[in-house]
């Protein structure tokens, strides 16, 4: 079975390294300022010529309250008026990008992230969606995957009704942990009742999919109290779950400096939490998709994995990896053909660029032939836990073992350890290695030096 996982503590301790989540290859760490407006417009022209379908990501950076664990690009403010100038520039960006695309290119996927997208007022959400519909070919028959991130403290029944009316049919709900002591330690007080109310509204309003985010490794968490949170979440019956490892990097993310490091669980406790969570979710019928993600067997991600059509991009696991991803808003990342580009992460710089009628493109990368090859290898491993050499050889006109001859000893060592099965035709990630698939992918990462490695979270 694709979802089979075997827990091997010794293997985990050996291969639990720091490394990327591979929502892209090369990763965003490789982006530089050599990519600019010309590259973006050239990539958009190619997308228009090829008539590729689109996936839109819209970043809303505002939050009313700070969560100490958060590593997202955000603006903390109680002043709802701060959204207005941002939305004005965002609408300019939408128009600026859309005019380089063909109105016939369908938007198969749309996602609002943040920040807290529902920080915006109902009128602001209506106006933003109206601008997107005027500029892009959004589907009107509810067949697209149109999702939005929800903070239950910032949404009620009327908000959920508005979102459904505007065309959203998927919600991702930030929960993290239900224990009051843990919530106080990370400054996110959120009751089970608030969360259940949003989920009840989503089901009543016929949203197609509900995802819940959890984090293990937060201050004051224990295996016992986190197990209680997981039990409560299972009772809510979300279609998908994301169970993230908290990476404590206070030198990089200032809000994390408010967390008392003495209250963080030990590495052994974190392993116990993860092992217990996997057992609980598996017993409840959830399948392990990979990279922190679980889904019910009838969910689209589980079906796509079964049918070998699952893909991965900046939005995580997806069934829309064939689309060109257009990122809109501060810090948003686009992937258009072989171009990755990212908007400025500084709100003022973002707004000033668009005030001058220029895209806010700040940095990026244009993939070369080696990048494309390694990207395909990593995608196969992360999505399907297997890699047939013949498919790669046919697609890229190479001899796989010859091209990756220097890596072969590392792969043989992983095979000897029981992480993978390796022969002359394929790599198969074994049940004991599936939690560690990032470590297998790192072997194929041409950019991952020791200095870069320390900028990422650990695998587990």
C-alpha positions as CSV (number, residue, x, y, z in Angstrom):
1,X,0.0,0.0,0.0
2,X,1.2,3.5,-0.8
3,X,0.4,4.7,2.7
4,X,2.3,2.1,4.6
5,X,4.9,3.5,7.0
6,X,7.2,1.6,9.2
7,X,8.6,3.4,12.2
8,X,12.3,2.8,12.6
9,X,13.8,5.0,15.4
10,X,17.4,4.2,14.6
11,X,16.9,5.0,11.0
12,X,15.2,8.3,11.9
13,X,17.9,9.3,14.2
14,X,20.5,8.7,11.5
15,X,18.7,10.5,8.6
16,X,16.8,13.2,10.5
17,X,18.8,16.0,8.8
18,X,18.1,19.6,8.1
19,X,16.9,20.2,4.5
20,X,14.3,21.6,2.1
21,X,10.7,20.6,1.9
22,X,11.1,20.7,-1.9
23,X,8.1,22.8,-2.8
24,X,10.4,23.7,-5.6
25,X,13.7,22.6,-7.0
26,X,16.0,24.6,-7.0
27,X,14.7,26.0,-3.7
28,X,14.0,29.7,-3.1
29,X,17.5,30.0,-1.5
30,X,18.9,29.9,-5.0
31,X,16.9,32.9,-6.2
32,X,19.0,36.0,-7.0
33,X,18.4,39.5,-8.4
34,X,19.6,38.6,-11.9
35,X,15.9,37.8,-12.7
36,X,13.8,40.8,-13.4
37,X,10.8,42.3,-15.3
38,X,12.1,41.2,-18.7
39,X,12.3,37.6,-17.7
40,X,8.8,37.7,-16.2
41,X,7.2,39.2,-19.3
42,X,9.1,36.7,-21.5
43,X,7.8,33.8,-19.4
44,X,4.2,35.2,-19.5
45,X,4.4,35.4,-23.3
46,X,5.5,31.8,-23.5
47,X,2.6,30.8,-21.2
48,X,0.2,32.7,-23.4
49,X,1.5,31.1,-26.6
50,X,1.3,27.6,-25.1
51,X,-2.2,28.4,-23.7
52,X,-1.3,26.7,-20.4
53,X,-3.9,26.7,-17.6
54,X,-3.2,28.8,-14.5
55,X,-3.0,28.6,-10.8
56,X,-3.2,31.9,-8.9
57,X,-1.8,32.5,-5.5
58,X,-2.8,35.8,-3.7
59,X,-0.9,36.8,-0.6
60,X,-2.7,38.8,2.1
61,X,0.0,39.6,4.7
62,X,-2.1,41.2,7.5
63,X,-2.8,39.6,10.9
64,X,-4.5,41.3,13.9
65,X,-2.4,39.2,16.3
66,X,1.1,37.7,16.3
67,X,1.6,33.9,16.6
68,X,5.1,33.5,18.1
69,X,5.9,30.3,16.0
70,X,5.0,31.9,12.7
71,X,7.7,32.2,9.9
72,X,5.3,33.6,7.3
73,X,5.6,37.0,5.6
74,X,3.2,39.1,7.6
75,X,2.2,42.5,8.9
76,X,0.8,42.6,12.4
77,X,-1.7,45.4,12.9
78,X,-5.1,46.2,14.5
79,X,-5.6,48.9,11.9
80,X,-7.9,47.4,9.3
81,X,-7.4,50.6,7.2
82,X,-3.8,49.4,6.3
83,X,-5.3,46.9,3.9
84,X,-6.7,49.6,1.5
85,X,-3.4,50.9,0.0
86,X,-2.2,47.4,-0.3
87,X,-5.3,46.2,-2.1
88,X,-5.0,49.2,-4.5
89,X,-1.5,48.1,-5.5
90,X,-2.5,44.4,-5.6
91,X,-5.3,45.3,-8.1
92,X,-2.7,47.1,-10.2
93,X,-0.5,44.0,-10.2
94,X,-3.4,41.8,-11.2
95,X,-4.1,44.1,-14.2
96,X,-0.4,44.4,-15.1
97,X,0.2,40.6,-15.1
98,X,-3.2,39.7,-16.7
99,X,-2.6,41.8,-19.8
100,X,0.3,39.6,-20.7
101,X,-1.8,36.5,-20.6
102,X,-4.7,35.2,-22.8
103,X,-8.2,35.5,-21.5
104,X,-8.8,32.0,-22.7
105,X,-6.3,30.6,-20.2
106,X,-8.4,29.0,-17.5
107,X,-7.7,29.4,-13.8
108,X,-7.9,25.8,-12.5
109,X,-6.6,26.7,-9.1
110,X,-6.9,29.7,-6.8
111,X,-5.5,30.1,-3.3
112,X,-5.6,33.0,-0.9
113,X,-2.9,32.8,1.7
114,X,-1.3,34.9,4.4
115,X,-1.2,36.4,6.9
116,X,-4.9,36.1,7.5
117,X,-7.0,36.6,4.2
118,X,-10.1,37.2,6.2
119,X,-8.5,40.2,7.8
120,X,-10.1,41.9,4.8
121,X,-13.6,43.2,5.2
122,X,-16.4,41.6,3.2
123,X,-16.5,44.5,0.8
124,X,-12.8,44.3,0.3
125,X,-13.0,40.6,-0.4
126,X,-15.8,41.2,-2.9
127,X,-13.9,43.9,-4.7
128,X,-10.7,41.8,-4.9
129,X,-12.6,38.8,-6.3
130,X,-14.4,41.0,-8.8
131,X,-11.0,42.3,-10.0
132,X,-9.6,38.8,-10.4
133,X,-12.7,37.7,-12.3
134,X,-12.5,40.7,-14.6
135,X,-8.8,40.1,-15.3
136,X,-8.5,36.3,-15.4
137,X,-10.7,33.5,-16.7
138,X,-12.0,32.1,-13.4
139,X,-14.3,29.1,-13.7
140,X,-17.9,29.8,-12.9
141,X,-19.1,26.2,-12.5
142,X,-17.5,25.4,-9.2
143,X,-15.2,22.9,-10.9
144,X,-11.9,24.7,-10.0
145,X,-10.0,24.2,-6.8
146,X,-10.5,27.6,-5.1
147,X,-9.1,27.6,-1.6
148,X,-8.5,30.1,1.2
149,X,-6.7,29.9,4.6
150,X,-8.9,30.5,7.5
151,X,-8.2,31.7,11.1
152,X,-11.3,30.6,13.0
153,X,-10.9,33.7,15.2
154,X,-11.4,35.9,12.2
155,X,-14.3,34.1,10.5
156,X,-17.9,33.4,11.3
157,X,-21.0,31.9,9.5
158,X,-21.5,35.1,7.5
159,X,-17.8,35.1,6.4
160,X,-18.0,31.5,5.3
161,X,-21.2,32.3,3.4
162,X,-19.5,35.1,1.6
163,X,-16.5,33.0,0.7
164,X,-18.7,30.3,-0.8
165,X,-20.7,32.9,-2.7
166,X,-17.4,34.3,-4.1
167,X,-16.5,30.9,-5.5
168,X,-14.2,29.4,-2.8
169,X,-14.8,25.6,-2.3
170,X,-11.8,24.6,-0.2
171,X,-10.7,25.9,3.2
172,X,-7.5,25.4,5.2
173,X,-7.9,26.0,8.9
174,X,-5.0,26.9,11.1
175,X,-5.3,25.1,14.5
176,X,-1.8,24.1,15.6
177,X,-2.8,22.8,19.1
178,X,-5.9,22.8,21.3
179,X,-4.1,22.7,24.7
180,X,-4.7,26.1,26.5
181,X,-1.2,26.1,28.0
182,X,0.4,25.6,24.6
183,X,-1.8,28.2,23.1
184,X,-0.8,30.8,25.7
185,X,2.9,30.0,25.1
186,X,2.6,30.8,21.4
187,X,0.0,33.6,21.8
188,X,-2.7,31.9,19.8
189,X,-5.8,31.4,22.0
190,X,-8.3,29.5,19.9
191,X,-11.1,27.3,21.2
192,X,-12.3,24.0,19.8
193,X,-15.8,25.6,19.6
194,X,-14.5,28.4,17.3
195,X,-12.9,25.8,15.0
196,X,-15.9,23.5,15.0
197,X,-18.2,26.4,14.1
198,X,-16.2,27.2,11.0
199,X,-16.1,23.6,10.0
200,X,-19.8,23.2,10.5
201,X,-20.4,26.2,8.4
202,X,-18.1,24.9,5.6
203,X,-19.9,21.6,5.6
204,X,-23.4,23.2,5.6
205,X,-22.3,25.5,2.7
206,X,-20.9,22.5,0.8
207,X,-17.3,23.4,0.7
208,X,-15.6,20.4,-1.1
209,X,-12.6,20.0,1.1
210,X,-11.4,21.0,4.6
211,X,-7.8,20.9,5.7
212,X,-6.5,21.4,9.2
213,X,-2.9,22.4,10.1
214,X,-1.3,21.1,13.2
215,X,2.3,21.7,14.6
216,X,4.2,19.4,16.9
217,X,7.3,20.6,18.8
218,X,5.7,23.8,20.3
219,X,6.5,24.9,23.8
220,X,4.7,23.1,26.6
221,X,3.6,20.3,24.3
222,X,3.9,16.7,25.6
223,X,3.1,13.5,23.8
224,X,0.0,13.1,26.0
225,X,-1.6,16.6,25.5
226,X,-0.8,16.5,21.7
227,X,-2.4,13.1,21.4
228,X,-5.6,14.7,22.9
229,X,-5.5,17.5,20.3
230,X,-5.1,14.9,17.5
231,X,-8.1,12.9,18.9
232,X,-10.2,16.1,18.9
233,X,-9.2,16.9,15.4
234,X,-10.0,13.4,14.1
235,X,-13.5,13.9,15.6
236,X,-13.8,16.9,13.3
237,X,-13.2,14.6,10.3
238,X,-11.2,17.0,8.1
239,X,-10.5,15.7,4.5
240,X,-6.8,16.5,4.9
241,X,-4.3,17.2,7.7
242,X,-0.9,18.9,7.6
243,X,1.2,17.9,10.6
244,X,4.2,20.2,10.6
245,X,7.4,20.0,12.6
246,X,8.0,23.3,14.4
247,X,11.5,24.6,13.5
248,X,12.8,26.9,16.3
249,X,15.0,29.4,14.4
250,X,14.8,32.6,16.5
251,X,17.9,34.0,14.8
252,X,15.9,34.1,11.5
253,X,12.4,34.8,12.7
254,X,12.0,37.5,15.3
255,X,8.6,36.5,16.7
256,X,10.1,33.1,17.8
257,X,12.4,35.0,20.2
258,X,9.3,35.4,22.4
259,X,9.2,31.6,22.9
260,X,10.9,30.2,26.0
261,X,13.3,27.6,24.6
262,X,13.3,25.9,27.9
263,X,9.7,25.0,27.4
264,X,10.3,23.3,24.0
265,X,9.9,19.5,24.0
266,X,13.0,17.3,23.7
267,X,13.9,15.6,20.4
268,X,12.8,12.3,21.9
269,X,9.4,13.8,22.8
270,X,8.9,15.2,19.4
271,X,9.6,11.8,17.9
272,X,7.1,10.3,20.3
273,X,4.5,12.9,19.2
274,X,5.0,12.2,15.6
275,X,4.9,8.4,16.0
276,X,1.7,8.7,18.1
277,X,0.1,11.0,15.6
278,X,0.8,8.6,12.7
279,X,-0.7,5.7,14.7
280,X,-3.8,7.8,15.5
281,X,-4.4,9.0,12.0
282,X,-3.8,5.7,10.4
283,X,-6.2,4.0,12.8
284,X,-8.8,6.7,11.8
285,X,-8.4,5.8,8.1
286,X,-6.1,8.6,7.0
287,X,-3.4,7.9,4.4
288,X,0.1,9.3,4.6
289,X,0.6,11.3,1.4
290,X,4.2,12.4,2.3
291,X,6.0,15.4,3.7
292,X,3.7,16.0,6.7
293,X,0.5,15.5,4.8
294,X,-2.4,13.0,5.4
295,X,-5.6,12.6,3.6
296,X,-8.7,10.4,3.6
297,X,-8.7,7.7,0.9
298,X,-11.4,9.4,-1.2
299,X,-9.6,12.7,-1.2
300,X,-8.2,14.0,-4.5
301,X,-4.6,13.9,-3.3
302,X,-4.9,10.3,-2.2
303,X,-6.5,9.3,-5.5
304,X,-3.9,11.2,-7.5
305,X,-1.1,9.5,-5.7
306,X,-2.8,6.1,-6.3
307,X,-3.0,7.0,-10.0
308,X,0.6,8.4,-10.2
309,X,-0.6,11.9,-11.2
310,X,0.2,13.7,-7.9
311,X,2.6,16.7,-8.2
312,X,4.2,19.2,-5.9
313,X,4.8,23.0,-6.1
314,X,4.9,26.1,-4.0
315,X,1.3,25.3,-2.9
316,X,2.4,21.9,-1.6
317,X,1.0,18.6,-2.9
318,X,-1.4,19.4,-5.8
319,X,-3.2,17.9,-8.7
320,X,-2.5,21.1,-10.7
321,X,1.3,21.0,-11.1
322,X,0.8,21.3,-14.9
323,X,-0.5,24.8,-14.4
324,X,1.6,28.0,-14.6
325,X,1.6,29.4,-11.0
326,X,1.1,33.2,-10.8
327,X,2.0,34.7,-7.4
328,X,0.3,38.0,-6.6
329,X,1.1,40.2,-3.6
330,X,4.0,40.9,-1.4
331,X,6.6,38.0,-1.3
332,X,4.5,35.9,-3.6
333,X,6.3,33.4,-5.8
334,X,5.5,32.5,-9.4
335,X,6.5,29.4,-11.4
336,X,6.0,30.0,-15.1
337,X,7.5,27.4,-17.2
338,X,11.2,27.2,-16.3
339,X,11.1,30.6,-14.5
340,X,10.8,31.1,-10.8
341,X,10.3,34.7,-9.6
342,X,9.4,36.3,-6.3
343,X,8.0,39.6,-5.5
344,X,9.7,41.8,-2.9
345,X,9.1,40.7,0.6
346,X,9.2,44.3,1.9
347,X,5.7,45.8,1.9
348,X,6.9,49.3,1.1
349,X,9.1,48.2,-1.8
350,X,6.3,46.1,-3.2
351,X,3.8,49.0,-3.1
352,X,6.4,51.5,-4.5
353,X,7.2,49.3,-7.5
354,X,3.6,49.0,-8.5
355,X,3.0,52.7,-7.8
356,X,5.5,53.2,-10.6
357,X,3.5,50.8,-12.8
358,X,6.3,48.2,-12.6
359,X,6.0,44.6,-11.5
360,X,7.3,44.0,-7.9
361,X,9.7,41.2,-9.1
362,X,12.6,41.2,-6.8
363,X,14.5,38.0,-7.5
364,X,14.2,34.6,-9.1
365,X,15.9,31.9,-11.1
366,X,15.7,30.4,-14.6
367,X,16.1,26.6,-14.6
368,X,18.8,25.1,-16.7
369,X,18.8,21.5,-18.1
370,X,20.3,20.0,-15.0
371,X,17.8,21.8,-12.8
372,X,14.9,20.4,-14.8
373,X,16.3,16.9,-14.6
374,X,16.8,17.0,-10.9
375,X,13.4,18.6,-10.4
376,X,11.8,15.7,-12.1
377,X,13.7,13.2,-10.0
378,X,12.8,14.9,-6.7
379,X,9.2,15.3,-7.8
380,X,8.8,11.6,-8.5
381,X,10.4,10.7,-5.1
382,X,8.3,13.1,-3.0
383,X,5.0,12.3,-4.7
384,X,5.2,8.6,-5.4
385,X,8.1,7.2,-3.3
386,X,9.5,5.6,-6.4
387,X,11.6,6.5,-9.5
388,X,11.9,4.5,-12.7
389,X,15.2,5.4,-14.4
390,X,13.8,4.6,-17.9
391,X,11.2,7.4,-17.6
392,X,13.9,10.0,-16.7
393,X,16.3,8.6,-19.4
394,X,13.6,8.9,-22.1
395,X,12.5,12.4,-21.0
396,X,16.0,13.9,-20.7
397,X,18.1,11.7,-23.1
398,X,20.6,10.6,-20.4
399,X,21.9,7.4,-18.9
400,X,20.7,7.7,-15.3
401,X,23.5,5.7,-13.6
402,X,26.1,7.4,-15.7
403,X,24.7,10.9,-15.0
404,X,24.5,10.4,-11.3
405,X,27.5,8.1,-10.9
406,X,29.0,10.3,-8.1
407,X,25.8,9.8,-6.1
408,X,25.6,6.1,-6.4
409,X,27.6,5.2,-3.3
410,X,25.2,7.4,-1.2
411,X,22.2,5.6,-2.7
412,X,23.8,2.2,-2.1
413,X,24.4,3.2,1.6
414,X,20.8,4.2,1.9
415,X,19.8,0.9,0.4
416,X,22.0,-1.0,2.8
417,X,20.4,0.9,5.7
418,X,16.9,-0.1,4.6
419,X,15.8,3.4,3.6
420,X,15.4,2.6,-0.1
421,X,15.4,-0.4,-2.5
422,X,17.9,0.2,-5.3
423,X,18.5,-1.8,-8.5
424,X,19.5,-1.1,-12.1
425,X,16.0,0.0,-13.0
426,X,14.5,2.0,-10.2
427,X,14.6,3.5,-6.7
428,X,11.8,2.6,-4.3
429,X,11.5,4.3,-1.0
430,X,10.7,1.6,1.6
431,X,8.1,2.0,4.3
432,X,10.8,2.8,6.8
433,X,12.1,5.5,4.6
434,X,8.9,7.3,3.6
435,X,9.0,9.7,6.6
436,X,12.6,10.5,5.5
437,X,12.0,11.0,1.8
438,X,13.4,14.5,2.0
439,X,16.8,13.0,3.0
440,X,16.7,10.8,-0.1
441,X,15.9,13.9,-2.3
442,X,18.8,15.8,-0.7
443,X,21.2,13.3,-2.4
444,X,20.1,14.7,-5.8
445,X,20.2,18.4,-4.7
446,X,23.2,20.0,-6.5
447,X,23.0,23.2,-4.4
448,X,22.7,21.8,-0.9
449,X,26.0,22.6,0.8
450,X,26.4,22.4,4.6
451,X,25.9,26.2,4.9
452,X,22.7,26.1,3.0
453,X,21.5,23.0,4.9
454,X,21.5,24.9,8.2
455,X,18.8,27.4,6.9
456,X,16.2,24.6,6.7
457,X,14.2,22.7,9.3
458,X,15.0,19.1,10.2
459,X,13.1,16.4,8.4
460,X,11.4,15.2,11.6
